[in-house]
Amino acid sequence: MHFDFGFYSSILLIFFVHGLVYSLLLLQKGIRNETISDQWLSGFLLLSVLYISPWMLGFAGWYDTQPYRDIIFYVTFQHLFFIGPVIFFYVQSLLNPSFQFGKKHFWHLLPGILYLLFSLLVVVVDKLVLKDYYFLAEGTDLEFDTWYQVLGYLSMATYFGFSIRYYYLYKQLMLQVVSYADSVQFKWVRNFLFAILSILILKFILFLVGSIISIAYIGTWWYFLGFSIAMYYIAVSGYANSVRTKMRFSADVLSSKSALLLQYHTVNDALVEEAEMIVMDDQVSSKESDETFILEWKDRIQEMVVAFKMYEEPELSLTDLAKKLRTNPSLLSRAINKSFDMNFNDFVNYYRVQAVMEKLKLGEQKTQTLLSIAYDCGFNSKATFNRAFKKAMGTSPKTWMEQEGLA
């Protein structure tokens, strides 16, 4: 195969090979462990290495040599209408174990499929019917047409927005339904989205500069280098971070409504799904009904959590507490928001902090570490404990101990 190993082609070749290897490794990992998210990330990396291919092969001399020139012209490498949806599906598969690709998701891929059919038409007309350059009469690569690049960018930006919205809904839901929200915020998802944002910013700068001055082929190469670096970070970090989440939910990124918490029960050995709306304090009610509602639930909730020390359970969920109180998660979520002016996560962590303070006042720090005390009270990490303590008391645990003379 013809390949001129120059500086520009060789640098991109390194990223191409690594990206392809990680794509295959993630596919193997996803099939072996039955992790759909790894398979979607594998697809994203494959699309990414194809995306940088025209610039890598161009600097390797393909545009100047036949039959490689026709190959790079007639084969679609930049599948811009597929990249956005794959990013969105990857984020959903990371955060939601109930996510499954189905018929309702197929329309997201329709623009990409239509463009592939158009590319096939170009090949058939030019190579099989006319046997002459018709679509490529101007000697330019069709996938670099302005309309395709702009619409492809808008597609990626739109699905990036969907992914941000989905992540936001997930975070809001976790604060309402689990007491360990910090540990399921998943920094990798945030970092992945930042990497995608950096790619979009680089592309926007390229568009902006290109609209002012003419950019040489070598000048555009620097954008693909930046894209390759972001891709490599995603490949390495994504392979190392296999996010596992237990909470199943349903969220519509185009709707202003709250997410649905999906619960399951077994009927005749079959898993049946039930949907419970977790209301994020968005119901309109009168002042009188609110006061009645608060009086009815505040003492019941407080007694259950404090008297039975339910806050000591590190993985306490809204559903667990709802079962103890013989109510549904939706009503309980609203009751906690109304009665204590806190979401469920902050509510439970507040009582964990109070329990830690009581133990410190009793002098338990003389026989065990502060972190050990925090674990005994239900916290599952040092970072979560420090954040919760500062949020509840306005200062760090160490400073509070010094102020109280307990250090």
MARMI-961092 format. One record per atom (N, C-alpha, C): residue in three letters; x, y, z. Coordinates in pm, whole numbers, plus 32768, in hexadecimal, padded with zeros to 4 digits. Layout:
<pts>
AlaXYZ ...
</pts>
This chain:
<pts>
Met80557F898000 Met800080008000 Met8059807C8000 His803180DF7FB3 His807D815B7FAB His806981AE8029 Phe80D581DC8067 Phe80CC823180DE Phe8150827C80EF Asp814B830080DF Asp81C1835380F3 Asp81CC83768187 Phe8234834481C7 Phe8245835A8257 Phe828A83E1826E Gly823B844A826D Gly826D84CE828E Gly824684F4831B Phe826A856C8344 Phe8249859A83CC Phe81B2859C83E2 Tyr816885DA8386 Tyr80D785EC8398 Tyr808B8568838F Ser80B085148332 Ser806984958323 Ser808C84348395 Ser8108843583C1 Ser813483D68428 Ser80F683F484B0 Ile80EB847684D1 Ile80AE849B8551 Ile801D846B8557 Leu7FD1848684EE Leu7F45845A84EC Leu7F3B83C184E5 Leu7F9C838184A6 Leu7F9C82EF849D Leu7FA882B18528 Ile7FF782ED857E Ile800682BB8607 Ile7F7F82BE864E Phe7F3A832F8644 Phe7EB683398685 Phe7E5182DD8642 Phe7E5A82CE85BF Phe7E0082758575 Phe7E0E81E685A8 Val7E8781B685B3 Val7E9F812C85DE Val7E718117866E His7E95817586C6 His7E6D81678753 His7DD5816D8762 Gly7D9781C88718 Gly7D0581D28720 Gly7CC1815486EF Leu7CF681198683 Leu7CBD809F864C Leu7CCF802A86AC Val7D45802386EB Val7D607FB7874B Val7D017FC287C3 Tyr7CF1803A87F7 Tyr7C96804C8869 Tyr7C0580318841 Ser7BE1805087C6 Ser7B5B80328797 Ser7B417F9B879A Leu7BA37F4E876C Leu7B967EBC876C Leu7B977E8487F9 Leu7BEC7EBD8850 Leu7BF37E8F88DB Leu7B707EA98924 Leu7B377F1E890D Leu7AB77F3F894D Leu7A467EE88918 Leu7A487ECB8898 Leu79E37E728860 Leu79ED7DE9889F Gln7A677DB688AB Gln7A7D7D3388E9 Gln7A517D36897B Lys7A747D9F89C1 Lys7A4F7DAE8A4D Lys79B87DB88A5E Gly79787E048A06 Gly78E87E158A0E Gly789C7D9489F5 Ile78CD7D458995 Ile788B7CC48977 Ile78A27C6189E9 Arg791E7C5E8A1B Arg79417C008A85 Arg78F47C1F8B07 Asn78EE7C9E8B2C Asn78AE7CC58BAA Asn781C7CEE8B99 Glu77EC7CEA8B1C Glu77637D128AFD Glu77477DA28B2B Thr77A97DFA8B13 Thr779A7E888B34 Thr77807ED58AB3 Ile77067F038AA3 Ile76DE7F498A2A Ile772C7FCB8A19 Ser774C800C8A88 Ser7793808B8A81 Ser781C807B8A3E Asp7863800F8A5D Asp78E57FF88A1F Asp78D77FE48988 Gln786B7FA6895F Gln78557F8F88D1 Gln783680128889 Trp77EB806B88CA Trp77CF80EE888D Trp784F81418884 Leu78A3813988EC Leu7920818488E8 Leu797C814C887C Ser797880CA8868 Ser79C3808C87FD Ser799880C68776 Gly791680D58764 Gly78E1811086E9 Gly790D81A086D7 Phe790E81EB8745 Phe793A8277873D Phe79CD82808713 Leu7A21822A874B Leu7AAF822D8728 Leu7AC582048697 Leu7A7681A58667 Leu7A81817D85DB Leu7A5D81F2857F Leu79F18238859F Leu79CB82AD8551 Leu7A3683198559 Ser7A79832385CC Ser7ADF838985E0 Ser7B5B836D858B Val7B8782F08587 Val7BFF82D18538 Val7BE182E084A3 Leu7B6682C2847C Leu7B3F82DB83F0 Leu7B3C837183D3 Tyr7B1483BF8438 Tyr7B09844F8428 Tyr7B8F84908407 Ile7BFC845F8447 Ile7C7F849B842E Ile7CC5845D83B5 Ser7C8B83F3837E Ser7CCC83AA8310 Ser7CE883FF8293 Pro7C8B84518264 Pro7CA9849F81EA Pro7D2584F681F8 Trp7D398532826C Trp7DAF8588827D Trp7E2D8534828C Met7E2184C482D1 Met7E94846B82DD Met7EBB84348254 Leu7E5B84028209 Leu7E7783C78186 Leu7E9B8431811F Gly7E6284A98130 Gly7E85851580D4 Gly7F18853980DE Phe7F4985478158 Phe7FD88565816A Phe802F84EB814A Ala7FF284768143 Ala803C83FE811D Ala804283EC8085 Gly8007844B803B Gly8012844B7FA9 Gly7FA0840C7F5F Trp7F3283EC7FA2 Trp7EC483A87F5D Trp7E7D84027EF7 Tyr7E7384837F14 Tyr7E2D84DB7EB7 Tyr7E7B84EE7E34 Asp7EFB84CC7E37 Asp7F5184E17DC1 Asp7F6E84607D75 Thr7F3783EF7DA3 Thr7F5A836F7D67 Thr7EDC831C7D4E Gln7ECF82E67CD6 Gln7E61828B7CB6 Gln7E8D81FB7CD1 Pro7E33819F7CFA Pro7DA181B37D09 Pro7D7981EA7D91 Tyr7DDE82117DE3 Tyr7DC0823F7E6B Tyr7D7082C07E6B Arg7D8783127E04 Arg7D3C838F7DFB Arg7CA683747DEF Asp7C8083157D9C Asp7BF282F37D8E Asp7BBA82B47E0C Ile7C0C82647E4F Ile7BDD82257ECB Ile7BB9828F7F33 Ile7C1482EF7F46 Ile7BFC83557FAB Ile7B8A83B37F82 Phe7B7383C17EFE Phe7B0584157ECE Phe7A7D83D07EDC Tyr7A7883517EBC Tyr79F7830C7EB4 Tyr79CF82C37F34 Val7A2E82AB7F8D Val7A0C826A800D Val79F082D78074 Thr798082CB80BA Thr795D832C8121 Thr79A8830B81A1 Phe79FF836681CA Phe7A4C83548245 Phe7A0F83A382BA Gln79DE8419829C Gln79AA846F8307 Gln7912845E8312 His78E9840A836E His785B83ED8383 His7824844F83EB Leu781584CA83C3 Leu77F385348421 Leu77698525845F Phe770C84EA8415 Phe768484DB844A Phe7676846484A9 Phe76DD841384B3 Phe76DB83A28511 Phe771F83C58596 Ile7782841F8591 Ile77D2843A8609 Ile777C8470867C Gly772684D2865F Gly76D1850D86C6 Gly767784A7870B Pro7626845B86C0 Pro75D183F88700 Pro761F83908752 Val769283668720 Val76E28303876A Val7711833D87EF Ile773883BC87F1 Ile775C83FF886F Ile76E783FC88D0 Phe7671841D889E Phe75F8842188F0 Phe75D583968925 Phe75DC833188D0 Phe75BD82A988FB Phe762482768961 Tyr76A1829E8950 Tyr7709827689AF Tyr76EC82AE8A39 Val76C9832D8A41 Val76AB836C8AC2 Val763283288B03 Gln75CC830C8AB4 Gln755682C98AEB Gln7577823D8B20 Ser75C781F48AD4 Ser75EA816C8AFE Ser7644816C8B79 Leu769081D88B8F Leu76E381E38C06 Leu768F81FB8C83 Leu762C82518C77 Leu75E382808CEC Leu756682308D0A Asn753481E58CA9 Asn74B281A68CBA Asn74B681148C90 Pro74B580B78CF1 Pro74B980288CCE Pro743D7FF88C84 Ser73D380488C83 Ser735A801F8C3C Ser735B804B8BAA Phe73C380968B82 Phe73C980C58AF8 Phe73E580518A98 Gln739380478A34 Gln73A57FE589CA Gln738480278944 Phe73DB801088E3 Phe73C38049885F Phe734E7FFF881E Gly72EA804D87F6 Gly7273801087B9 Gly7244805E8740 Lys71CE803E8712 Lys7197807D869A Lys7189811486AB Lys716981418724 Lys715581D0873B Lys71D8821F872F His724981D88737 His72CA821B872B His72FF821A869B Phe72C081CB8647 Phe72F381B985BF Phe72F3823B8570 Trp728E82918587 Trp7284830C8538 Trp72FB8368854F His7340835985C2 His73B783AB85DA His7425838C8575 Leu742683118543 Leu748C82E684E4 Leu746482FD8452 Leu73E88327843E Leu73B3833483B5 Leu74048395835F Pro7429840D838F Pro747A8467833B Pro74FD8427830E Gly753F83DF8369 Gly75BB839D8344 Gly75A7833282DC Ile753982E782E9 Ile751A827E8289 Ile74FC82BB8200 Leu74B1832981FF Leu7490836B8180 Leu750F839E813B Tyr756D83D1818A Tyr75E98400814D Tyr763A838B8115 Leu763783198159 Leu767B82A38124 Leu763D827780A0 Leu75B8827E8097 Leu7575825C801A Leu759A82BE7FAB Phe75A7833D7FCE Phe75D383A17F6C Phe766183817F3D Ser76B8835B7F99 Ser774283377F75 Ser774582BE7F1A Leu76EB825F7F35 Leu76E181E87EDF Leu76B3820E7E53 Leu7653826C7E4E Leu7622829C7DCC Leu769482DC7D7B Val76E983277DBD Val775A83677D7B Val77B582FE7D3D Val77D082947D87 Val782782297D56 Val77E881E37CDE Val776781C47CE9 Val7722817C7C7F Val771F81CE7BFE Val76FB824E7C09 Val76F082A37B92 Val777982B97B52 Asp77DC82DE7BA3 Asp786083007B6B Asp78AD82867B3C Lys78A9821C7B89 Lys78FF81A97B6E Lys78BD813C7B1A Leu783B81297B2B Leu77F980BA7AE7 Leu77A580E67A6F Val776381597A7A Val770981857A0F Val775381DB79A8 Leu7783824E79D3 Leu77C582AB7976 Leu7859828C7961 Lys7893824879C3 Lys7923822979C0 Lys797582A579A3 Asp794C831079E5 Asp7990838F79D7 Asp797283E37A53 Tyr79C2844A7A6A Tyr79AB84A07ADD Tyr793484FB7AC2 Tyr78C384DB7AFE Tyr784D85307AF2 Tyr783985807B74 Phe782385397BE0 Phe7815857C7C61 Phe789985BD7C8C Leu790885837C62 Leu798B85B67C89 Leu79D085FF7C16 Ala7980863D7BC0 Ala79B786817B4A Ala7A1486F47B70 Glu79FB87317BE6 Glu7A4E87A17C0F Glu7ACD87737C57 Gly7ADD86F27C67 Gly7B5786BE7CA4 Gly7B6586D97D37 Thr7AF486E77D7C Thr7AF786FE7E0D Thr7AAB868F7E53 Asp7AD286767ED0 Asp7A92860E7F21 Asp7A0B863F7F53 Leu79A185F77F33 Leu791986247F54 Leu790186307FEA Glu794585DD803C Glu792885E180CB Glu7962865F810E Phe79AD86B080C0 Phe79DD872F80F6 Phe798D87A480C0 Asp791A87878081 Asp78BF87F18057 Asp788F883E80D2 Thr788088BE80C4 Thr785B89148135 Thr77D988E88177 Trp777588C48124 Trp76F388A0815D Trp76FD882581B7 Tyr774E87C4818D Tyr775B874981DB Tyr77A98764825C Gln781387B18254 Gln786387D082C9 Gln78148822832F Val77C8888482FD Val777988D98358 Val7708888B8399 Leu76BD883F8348 Leu764F87F08380 Leu7684878483DD Gly76F6874983B9 Gly773386E58410 Gly775B87208495 Tyr779387988493 Tyr77B987DC850F Tyr773D87FB8564 Leu76D4882D8522 Leu7659884C856B Leu761D87CE85A9 Ser7627875D8563 Ser75F786DE8598 Ser764486B78615 Met76C986C1860F Met771C86A08683 Met76FD86FD86F7 Ala76EF877F86DC Ala76D387E08745 Ala764B87C68785 Thr75E887A28732 Thr756187868766 Thr7562870D87C2 Tyr75A286A38797 Tyr75A4862A87EA Tyr75FD863B8864 Phe76608692885A Phe76AE86B588D1 Phe765286FA8936 Gly75FE87558905 Gly759C8797895C Gly753D8734899B Phe750E86D2894D Phe74B886698984 Phe7500861C89F3 Ser7580860089DD Ser75CE85B48A3F Ser75DF86028AC1 Ile75F986858AB4 Ile760486DB8B2B Ile758086DB8B78 Arg751386E88B2E Arg748F86EA8B6D Arg747186658BB4 Tyr749485F88B75 Tyr747D85748BAE Tyr74CF85638C2F Tyr754C858F8C2B Tyr75A485878CA1 Tyr756C85DD8D12 Tyr753886528CF0 Tyr74FC86AB8D55 Tyr748386688D96 Leu742A862F8D45 Leu73B485EC8D7A Leu73DC85788DD4 Tyr744485308DAA Tyr747584BF8DFA Tyr74A684F08E82 Lys74F6855A8E82 Lys752C858E8F00 Lys74BD85BE8F5C Gln745B86058F22 Gln73EB86358F72 Gln739B85C38FAD Leu7388855B8F5F Leu733D84E78F8F Leu738884A08FFF Met740B84908FF0 Met745A844C9057 Met7455849690DC Leu7454851A90D7 Leu744A85689152 Leu73C585509199 Gln7360852A914C Gln72DB85149184 Gln72C5848591B5 Val731284269182 Val72EE839A919D Val7357834891E5 Val73D3837991F2 Val7439832C923A Val74838386929B Ser74BB834A9304 Ser750583959369 Ser759A8395934E Tyr75C1835D92DE Tyr764F835392BB Tyr766683909230 Ala762184019216 Ala7623843D9191 Ala76AF84609162 Asp7706848A91BD Asp778E84B09195 Asp77D7843F914F Ser77BF83C5917E Ser780883529148 Ser77CF832390C3 Val775B8356909B Val7721832E901A Val771283A58FBB Gln775B84108FD6 Gln775C84818F79 Gln77B584628F00 Phe781384058F13 Phe786883D28EA8 Phe78B784418E61 Lys792E845D8E99 Lys798584C48E61 Lys79AB84A48DD1 Trp79B184228DAF Trp79D883FF8D27 Trp797484358CC1 Val78F2842F8CE1 Val788E84628C84 Val78A384F88C6F Arg78BD853F8CDC Arg78D785CF8CD3 Arg795585EA8C80 Asn79BE859D8C99 Asn7A3C85B18C4F Asn7A2B858F8BBB Phe79DD85278B9F Phe79C185028B14 Phe797B85758ACB Leu791985B08B0E Leu78CF861F8AD1 Leu792886998ABE Phe798586B08B1A Phe79E5871D8B0A Phe7A3E87048A90 Ala7A6686868A7C Ala7ABA86658A08 Ala7A6E867E8986 Ile79EE86588983 Ile799C8672890C Ile798C870888F7 Leu797987528964 Leu796C87E38959 Leu79EB8821891F Ser7A5E87EE8947 Ser7ADC88248911 Ser7AE5880D887A Ile7AB3879A884C Ile7AB2877E87BC Ile7A5687E08773 Leu79E187F987AD Leu79828855876F Leu79B988E4876B Ile79FE890B87D5 Ile7A39899187D8 Ile7AA6899F876E Leu7AFB89398763 Leu7B64893B86FD Leu7B2989458670 Lys7ABE88F98659 Lys7A7E88FC85D5 Lys7A3F898585BB Phe7A0389BF8621 Phe79C68A448611 Phe7A318AAC85F1 Ile7AA38AA48635 Ile7B128B008619 Ile7B418AEF8589 Leu7B488A70855C Leu7B708A5584D2 Leu7B0F8A948470 Phe7A8C8A86848A Phe7A268AC58436 Phe7A378B5E8436 Leu7A4C8B9584AD Leu7A548C2684BC Leu7ACD8C5E8471 Val7B3F8C1F8486 Val7BB88C4E8443 Val7BAC8C3B83AC Gly7B728BC98383 Gly7B618BAC82F5 Gly7B058C0E82AF Ser7AA88C4A82FA Ser7A4D8CAC82BE Ser7A918D3482AB Ile7B028D4782F0 Ile7B498DC782E7 Ile7BBD8DBE8285 Ile7C0C8D548292 Ile7C808D42823A Ile7C7E8CB58200 Ser7CC68CA28195 Ser7CD18C1E8157 Ser7D388BCB81A4 Ile7D0C8B5681D3 Ile7D648B008222 Ile7DA28A9781C8 Ala7E248A8A81CE Ala7E6B8A27817E Ala7E50899B81B4 Tyr7E6B893A8161 Tyr7E5688AD8187 Tyr7EA6888C8205 Ile7F2088BF820E Ile7F7488A78283 Ile7F3888EC82FE Gly7EFE896082EB Gly7EC189A7835B Gly7E4E89588398 Thr7DFC891B8345 Thr7D8C88CB8376 Thr7DBC884F83C1 Trp7E33882183A0 Trp7E6C87AA83E2 Trp7E7287BB8478 Trp7E8B883584A7 Trp7E97884C8537 Trp7E138832857F Tyr7DA4884D853D Tyr7D23882A857A Tyr7D168794858B Phe7D3E87488525 Phe7D3486B7852D Phe7D96867E8595 Leu7E0386C485AB Leu7E5D869B8617 Leu7E1786AD869E Gly7DD5872186AF Gly7D8B8738872B Gly7D1C86D2873D Phe7CD586B486D1 Phe7C6C864D86D8 Phe7CA785C78701 Ser7D1A85A586C9 Ser7D5A852586E6 Ser7D84851A8778 Ile7DB5858987AF Ile7DDE8589883D Ile7D6485728896 Ala7CF685B68878 Ala7C7A85A388C4 Ala7C48851488B6 Met7C5084DF883C Met7C2684548823 Met7C7B83F28874 Tyr7CFC840B8878 Tyr7D5783B188C2 Tyr7D3883B48957 Tyr7D1D842C898C Tyr7CF784378A1A Tyr7C7783E88A36 Ile7C1483F789DD Ile7B9683AF89EE Ile7BAD831889E8 Ala7C0382EC898D Ala7C1E825D897D Ala7C5C822289FB Val7CC682628A2D Val7D0E822D8AA2 Val7CB782358B1F Ser7C7B82AA8B37 Ser7C2A82BD8BAF Ser7BA9826B8BA9 Gly7B6C82648B33 Gly7AF182188B25 Gly7B0681848B3B Tyr7B7981508B11 Tyr7B9780C38B26 Tyr7BAC80A68BBA Ala7BE681068C01 Ala7C0480F28C90 Ala7B8B810C8CE9 Asn7B2881558CB5 Asn7AB4817A8D07 Asn7A3681368CD3 Ser7A1B80C18D06 Ser799E807D8CE5 Ser793880A08D51 Val78E681028D33 Val788581328D94 Val781880CA8DAB Arg77F880B48E2B Arg778D80578E4E Arg772380A38E9E Thr76AB80A58E6D Thr763F80E78EB4 Thr75CA80878EC5 Lys758480948F36 Lys751780388F55 Lys748E80768F3D Met748580FA8F4A Met7404813D8F42 Met73D281448EB2 Arg736081088E99 Arg7323810A8E16 Arg72BF817E8E10 Phe72C681CC8DA6 Phe726B823D8D9C Phe724F825B8D09 Ser71EF82B18CF6 Ser71CA82DC8C6F Ser71C383738C6E Ala720483B18C0B Ala720684438C04 Ala71F9846F8B73 Asp71A784D38B5D Asp7195850D8AD9 Asp71DC85938AD6 Val7248859D8A88 Val729986188A87 Val724F868D8A49 Leu71E486718A01 Leu719786DC89C1 Leu712087098A16 Ser711286CC8A8B Ser70A286EC8AE3 Ser70D487338B5F Ser708187888B97 Ser70A487CE8C13 Ser707A877E8C8E Lys703A870B8C79 Lys700C86BA8CE9 Lys708086728D2E Ser706786488DA8 Ser70CC86008DF3 Ser70E385768DB7 Ala7153853C8DDC Ala717184B68DAD Ala711B844F8DF5 Leu710B83DE8DB5 Leu70C183708DF1 Leu7121830D8E30 Leu710C82EF8EAE Leu715782858EEF Leu711282018ED1 Leu715B81A48E95 Leu712081248E70 Leu713D80BD8EDC Gln70D480818F10 Gln70E2801A8F75 Gln70B57F948F3B Tyr70E47F2A8F78 Tyr70C97EA58F43 Tyr70997E498FB1 His703F7DF08F8C His70187D848FE8 His70057D058F96 Thr70057C978FD8 Thr6FFE7C168F94 Thr6F707BDC8F9C Val6F3D7BB48F2A Val6EBB7B738F22 Val6ECD7AF18ED4 Asn6EB87A828F17 Asn6ECB79FF8ED8 Asn6F5579F38E96 Asp6FBA7A1B8EE4 Asp70467A138EB8 Asp70667A6D8E41 Ala700D7AC98E22 Ala70267B268DB4 Ala703A7BB28DEC Leu70987BFE8DB6 Leu70B47C848DE4 Leu70527CE68DA5 Val70057D2A8DF8 Val6FA07D868DC9 Val6FC87E148DF2 Glu6FBE7E718D96 Glu6FE77EFB8DB0 Glu6F727F508DDC Glu6F8A7F9F8E46 Glu6F287FFF8E75 Glu6F6880888E72 Ala6F1F80ED8E49 Ala6F5681748E44 Ala6F1D81C98EB4 Glu6F74820D8F00 Glu6F4C82678F69 Glu6F8682F18F49 Met6F3183548F3F Met6F6283DB8F26 Met6F9D84168FA5 Ile701B843E8F9F Ile705A8481900F Ile704485168FFC Val6FEB854F9049 Val6FC685DB9037 Val702F8633907A Met706F8689902D Met70D886DF9062 Met709D87639091 Asp703B875790EB Asp6FFE87CB912B Asp6FC7882E90C4 Asp6F8787F9905B Asp6F5488518FF2 Asp6EBB88538FEF Gln6E7E88209058 Gln6DEC8821905D Gln6DBD88A4909C Val6D5588DD9062 Val6D1D89589098 Val6CB2893490FF Ser6CBF896D9178 Ser6C5C895191DF Ser6C4A89CC9237 Ser6BDB89D2927E Ser6BBF8A4592D1 Ser6C128A439350 Lys6C1D8AB59393 Lys6C6B8AC0940F Lys6C308A65947A Glu6BAA8A639482 Glu6B6A8A1294E9 Glu6B87897E94D4 Ser6B7C894F9459 Ser6B9388C1943F Ser6C24889E9457 Asp6C8088FB943C Asp6D0D88E29456 Asp6D2588D194EB Glu6CE98927953C Glu6CFB892095CD Glu6CC4889D9603 Thr6C51887495D1 Thr6C1687F595FB Thr6C6E878195D3 Phe6CA08789955B Phe6CF887219526 Phe6D7787159579 Ile6DB28786959E Ile6E2D878795ED Ile6E14874E9678 Leu6DA8877996B9 Leu6D8987479740 Leu6D7286B19740 Glu6D36868096D6 Glu6D1685F196CD Glu6D93859C96BE Trp6DF785CC9675 Trp6E6985789651 Trp6EEC85969699 Lys6F02860F96C5 Lys6F85863496F9 Lys6FB185DD976F Asp6F5B85CF97D3 Asp6F8085809848 Asp6F9184EC9827 Arg6F3B84B997CE Arg6F45842C97A8 Arg6FCA840C9765 Ile6FF08463970A Ile706F844D96C2 Ile70E484599722 Gln70E484C29775 Gln715384D997D0 Gln716284679834 Glu70F284389866 Glu70F783CA98C7 Glu712E834A9888 Met7104832E980F Met713182B497CC Met71C882B897B2 Val71F9832A9783 Val728783369761 Val72DF833A97DB Val72B383869844 Val7308839898BA Val72FA8325991D Ala727E83029941 Ala7269829B99A6 Ala72A08214997B Phe729081F498FD Phe72C0817398CA Phe734B817D9889 Lys738681F5988F Lys740C820E985A Lys741D81DA97CB Met73B881F79779 Met73BD81CA96EF Met742D820F96A0 Tyr7457828396D1 Tyr74C382CB968C Tyr7547827E968F Glu7553821C96E7 Glu75CE81CE96EF Glu75DE816D967A Glu75738158962E Glu757A810295B8 Glu75BA81519546 Pro7633812C951A Pro767B817A94B4 Pro762F81869430 Glu75E08121940C Glu75998122938D Glu7503813493A0 Leu74DF81819406 Leu7452819E941F Leu741681E993A8 Ser73A481BC937A Ser736181FD9309 Ser72D8822F9331 Leu72A2828592E0 Leu721C82BA92F8 Leu71B5824892FA Thr71C981E792A5 Thr716E8175929E Thr717181259320 Asp71E98114935A Asp71F580CC93D9 Asp71A581129447 Leu71B581959450 Leu716E81E194B6 Leu70D881E2949C Ala70B281EA941D Ala702481EA93F9 Ala6FE181679424 Lys702980F99414 Lys6FF18077943E Lys6FDE807294D5 Lys703C80A99520 Lys703180AB95B2 Lys6FBA80FF95E0 Leu6FA1816B9597 Leu6F3381C595BB Leu6EB081A09576 Arg6EB481349529 Arg6E3D810294E2 Arg6DFD816E9489 Thr6E5481AE943A Thr6E25821193DA Thr6E7181FF9358 Asn6E5C825792FA Asn6EA2824A927A Asn6F1382B19270 Pro6F7882969221 Pro6FEC82F09217 Pro6FC7837D91EA Ser6F6483889194 Ser6F3E840B9161 Ser6F0C846591D2 Leu6EB384329221 Leu6E7C8481928F Leu6EE8849F92F7 Leu6F3B843B9315 Leu6FA3844D937A Leu700884B7934E Ser702C84B692CD Ser708A8519929A Ser705485A592AF Arg6FD485B99290 Arg6F96863D92A2 Arg6F8D86609336 Ala6F7185FD9388 Ala6F6686169418 Ala6FEA86469453 Ile70578608942A Ile70DB8630945D Ile70FF86BC942A Asn70E486D693AC Asn7101875A9374 Asn70B287C893BB Lys703287AC93D6 Lys6FDB880F9415 Lys6FFA881F94AA Ser700D87AE94EE Ser701C87B19580 Ser70A587E195AD Phe710D87BD9565 Phe719587DB9591 Phe71E0883A9533 Asp71A0886094C6 Asp71DD88B99464 Asp726388829433 Met726887FE9420 Met72E187BA93F2 Met72B887479397 Asn73128722933C Asn72F986A892F1 Asn731E86309348 Phe72FE85BA9319 Phe731285419369 Phe73A5852C938D Asn73FE8542932E Asn748D852E9347 Asn74C0858A93B5 Asp749F860A93AD Asp74CA86699413 Asp7488864D9499 Phe740A86229494 Phe73C08603950F Phe74048593955E Val74238526951D Val746384B59563 Val74F084DB9590 Asn753A851F953A Asn75C38546955F Asn75C485A795D4 Tyr755C85F895E1 Tyr755386549653 Tyr7550860596D5 Tyr7500859A96D9 Tyr74F7854A9754 Tyr757484F7976A Arg75B884D496FF Arg76398491970E Arg769E84EF974E Val769E856D9723 Val76F785D0975E Val76D785E397F3 Gln765585EB9814 Gln762E85F998A0 Gln765F858398F3 Ala7657850C98BA Ala768584949901 Ala771C84979917 Val776684C798B3 Val77F784D398C0 Val78188536992F Met77D485A69932 Met77ED860C9999 Met77D085D69A24 Glu776785879A32 Glu7748854C9AB5 Glu77B684EE9AE3 Lys77E9849F9A88 Lys785584419AAA Lys78D5848D9ACF Leu78EE84FB9A89 Leu7965854A9AA9 Leu7958858A9B33 Lys78E185B89B55 Lys78CA85F49BD8 Lys78DA858D9C47 Leu78C1850D9C25 Leu78D284A19C87 Leu796384729C8E Gly79B884AA9C3A Gly7A46848B9C40 Gly7A71840F9BF3 Glu7A2083E19B95 Glu7A4383679B4C Glu7ABB83799AF0 Gln7ADF83F99AD3 Gln7B5484129A80 Gln7BD683EB9AC7 Lys7BCD83CF9B4A Lys7C4383A59B96 Lys7C6583129B7E Thr7C0282C89B4F Thr7C1882379B39 Thr7C12820E9AA7 Gln7BE182659A52 Gln7BDC824799C2 Gln7BE982C79971 Thr7C0782B798F3 Thr7C1C832B989D Thr7B998370987B Leu7BA483ED9851 Leu7B2D84399829 Leu7AE883F797B2 Leu7B3783C49753 Leu7AFC838296DF Leu7AB283049706 Ser7AE882BB9767 Ser7AA682419796 Ser7A1F826397D6 Ile7A1D82D09820 Ile799F82FC985D Ile793A832197F1 Ala796B8366978B Ala7914838D971C Ala78DA831396D6 Tyr792C82AD96C0 Tyr78FC82319683 Tyr789281EF96DA Asp78A781EF975C Asp784581B297B8 Asp77BF81F897B0 Cys77C28277978E Cys774682C69789 Cys770582C496FF Gly773D827896A1 Gly76FB82659620 Gly774082A095A8 Phe77A882F295BD Phe77F08329954B Phe784382BC9507 Asn785682C99483 Asn78A28262943C Asn792482959400 Ser794683139419 Ser79C6834793EB Ser79EB83C49439 Lys7A6D83E0943D Lys7A9E84569485 Lys7A6D84D69441 Ala7A7184D893BC Ala7A4985509373 Ala79B68571938B Thr7960850A938A Thr78D1851F93A2 Thr78B98553942E Phe78FF851B948F Phe78F38547951B Phe791B85D9952A Asn798D85FE94F1 Asn79BB868894FD Asn795B86EA94BC Arg792786C59446 Arg78C8871F9401 Arg7847872D9451 Ala781486BD9483 Ala779586BF94CE Ala77A5870C9550 Phe781786FB9593 Phe782E87409612 Phe783487D795FC Lys787E88019595 Lys788B888F957A Lys780688CB954F Lys77B6887E9507 Lys773488AF94DB Lys76D688C09551 Ala76DD886395B1 Ala768288679624 Ala76AF88CB968E Met773488D696A3 Met776889279712 Met77B089A696E5 Gly77C889B29662 Gly780A8A2A9630 Gly78A08A2D9645 Thr78D889BF9672 Thr796889B89689 Thr79968927967B Ser7A1889119676 Ser7A4D88899668 Ser7A48884096ED Pro7A4A87BA96ED Pro7A49876D976A Pro7ABE879397C7 Lys7B3587A5978E Lys7BAB87C597DE Lys7B9C884D9822 Thr7B6C88AF97D6 Thr7B5889369811 Thr7AEE8932987C Trp7A8388E99865 Trp7A1788E098CA Trp7A4B889F9949 Met7A9B8837993D Met7AD487F599B3 Met7B2E88549A00 Glu7B7A88A499BA Glu7BD3890499FC Glu7B81896E9A46 Gln7B15899B9A08 Gln7ABE8A009A46 Gln7A7989C99AC2 Glu7A5889499AC0 Glu7A1389099B2F Glu7A7488D19B98 Gly7AF688DD9B7C Gly7B5A88AA9BD9 Gly7B6288129BDB Leu7B4387D59B69 Leu7B4287419B61 Leu7BB7870B9B12 Ala7C0A87629ADD Ala7C7987349A88 Ala7CE886F59ADC 
</pts>
